[in-house]
């Protein structure tokens, strides 16, 4: 996967000055990249845009279920 043109951004709600969050690149054709902000040269997770939108919506609306 070529991430050369990726434009990475952090959530405006990230804590600790953004040191403990993920970065997301949504400008790539057909893929959303997600990486650890502390390890920018590390691995990147790749999601189809529709799957990422569904996840982000579920997270924003509190619909993600944690362990019980």
ZADO-1210 file (C-alpha; in nm, 4 decimals, padded with zeros to 6 digits):
<atoms>
<atom x="00.0000" y="00.0000" z="00.0000" code="UNK" pos="1"/>
<atom x="00.1431" y="00.3352" z="-00.1051" code="UNK" pos="2"/>
<atom x="00.0990" y="00.5950" z="00.1701" code="UNK" pos="3"/>
<atom x="00.3228" y="00.8587" z="00.0123" code="UNK" pos="4"/>
<atom x="00.0450" y="01.1161" z="-00.0263" code="UNK" pos="5"/>
<atom x="-00.1230" y="01.0436" z="00.3076" code="UNK" pos="6"/>
<atom x="-00.2308" y="01.3510" z="00.5030" code="UNK" pos="7"/>
<atom x="-00.2398" y="01.2435" z="00.8674" code="UNK" pos="8"/>
<atom x="-00.4547" y="01.4142" z="01.1289" code="UNK" pos="9"/>
<atom x="-00.5294" y="01.3657" z="01.4984" code="UNK" pos="10"/>
<atom x="-00.8573" y="01.4116" z="01.6772" code="UNK" pos="11"/>
<atom x="-00.9132" y="01.7532" z="01.8262" code="UNK" pos="12"/>
<atom x="-01.0264" y="01.5638" z="02.1369" code="UNK" pos="13"/>
<atom x="-00.7002" y="01.3761" z="02.1842" code="UNK" pos="14"/>
<atom x="-00.5515" y="01.4038" z="02.5312" code="UNK" pos="15"/>
<atom x="-00.1971" y="01.4757" z="02.6466" code="UNK" pos="16"/>
<atom x="-00.1295" y="01.7111" z="02.3564" code="UNK" pos="17"/>
<atom x="-00.2007" y="01.4335" z="02.1109" code="UNK" pos="18"/>
<atom x="00.0737" y="01.2060" z="02.2420" code="UNK" pos="19"/>
<atom x="-00.1570" y="00.9123" z="02.3149" code="UNK" pos="20"/>
<atom x="-00.3859" y="00.8834" z="02.0186" code="UNK" pos="21"/>
<atom x="-00.4149" y="00.7568" z="01.6668" code="UNK" pos="22"/>
<atom x="-00.3735" y="00.9486" z="01.3444" code="UNK" pos="23"/>
<atom x="-00.6028" y="00.8975" z="01.0473" code="UNK" pos="24"/>
<atom x="-00.5465" y="00.9573" z="00.6766" code="UNK" pos="25"/>
<atom x="-00.8733" y="00.9852" z="00.4851" code="UNK" pos="26"/>
<atom x="-00.7402" y="01.1396" z="00.1641" code="UNK" pos="27"/>
<atom x="-00.6224" y="00.8153" z="00.0020" code="UNK" pos="28"/>
<atom x="-00.8279" y="00.6572" z="-00.2770" code="UNK" pos="29"/>
<atom x="-01.0231" y="00.3544" z="-00.1536" code="UNK" pos="30"/>
<atom x="-00.8576" y="00.3251" z="00.1878" code="UNK" pos="31"/>
<atom x="-00.8435" y="00.4928" z="00.5289" code="UNK" pos="32"/>
<atom x="-00.5092" y="00.4623" z="00.7062" code="UNK" pos="33"/>
<atom x="-00.4821" y="00.4523" z="01.0853" code="UNK" pos="34"/>
<atom x="-00.1550" y="00.4640" z="01.2812" code="UNK" pos="35"/>
<atom x="-00.0242" y="00.5186" z="01.6337" code="UNK" pos="36"/>
<atom x="00.0800" y="00.8808" z="01.6836" code="UNK" pos="37"/>
<atom x="00.3772" y="00.7685" z="01.8969" code="UNK" pos="38"/>
<atom x="00.5122" y="00.5350" z="01.6239" code="UNK" pos="39"/>
<atom x="00.4675" y="00.7158" z="01.2938" code="UNK" pos="40"/>
<atom x="00.7063" y="00.4798" z="01.1145" code="UNK" pos="41"/>
<atom x="00.5303" y="00.1750" z="01.2559" code="UNK" pos="42"/>
<atom x="00.2521" y="-00.0326" z="01.1076" code="UNK" pos="43"/>
<atom x="-00.0591" y="00.1193" z="00.9537" code="UNK" pos="44"/>
<atom x="-00.4040" y="-00.0365" z="00.9664" code="UNK" pos="45"/>
<atom x="-00.6062" y="00.0026" z="00.6472" code="UNK" pos="46"/>
<atom x="-00.9855" y="00.0055" z="00.6307" code="UNK" pos="47"/>
<atom x="-01.2368" y="00.0445" z="00.3491" code="UNK" pos="48"/>
<atom x="-01.3857" y="00.3952" z="00.3772" code="UNK" pos="49"/>
<atom x="-01.7392" y="00.2639" z="00.4478" code="UNK" pos="50"/>
<atom x="-01.6138" y="00.0474" z="00.7349" code="UNK" pos="51"/>
<atom x="-01.4200" y="00.3406" z="00.8834" code="UNK" pos="52"/>
<atom x="-01.7240" y="00.5706" z="00.8597" code="UNK" pos="53"/>
<atom x="-01.9383" y="00.3079" z="01.0360" code="UNK" pos="54"/>
<atom x="-01.6787" y="00.2695" z="01.3130" code="UNK" pos="55"/>
<atom x="-01.6358" y="00.6464" z="01.3575" code="UNK" pos="56"/>
<atom x="-02.0134" y="00.6947" z="01.3724" code="UNK" pos="57"/>
<atom x="-02.0527" y="00.4167" z="01.6296" code="UNK" pos="58"/>
<atom x="-01.7727" y="00.5656" z="01.8412" code="UNK" pos="59"/>
<atom x="-01.9150" y="00.9176" z="01.8202" code="UNK" pos="60"/>
<atom x="-02.2637" y="00.8065" z="01.9197" code="UNK" pos="61"/>
<atom x="-02.1568" y="00.5757" z="02.2028" code="UNK" pos="62"/>
<atom x="-02.2658" y="00.2602" z="02.0244" code="UNK" pos="63"/>
<atom x="-01.9427" y="00.0678" z="02.0720" code="UNK" pos="64"/>
<atom x="-01.9831" y="-00.2066" z="02.3286" code="UNK" pos="65"/>
<atom x="-01.6932" y="-00.2713" z="02.5612" code="UNK" pos="66"/>
<atom x="-01.6212" y="-00.5913" z="02.7530" code="UNK" pos="67"/>
<atom x="-01.8816" y="-00.6810" z="03.0132" code="UNK" pos="68"/>
</atoms>
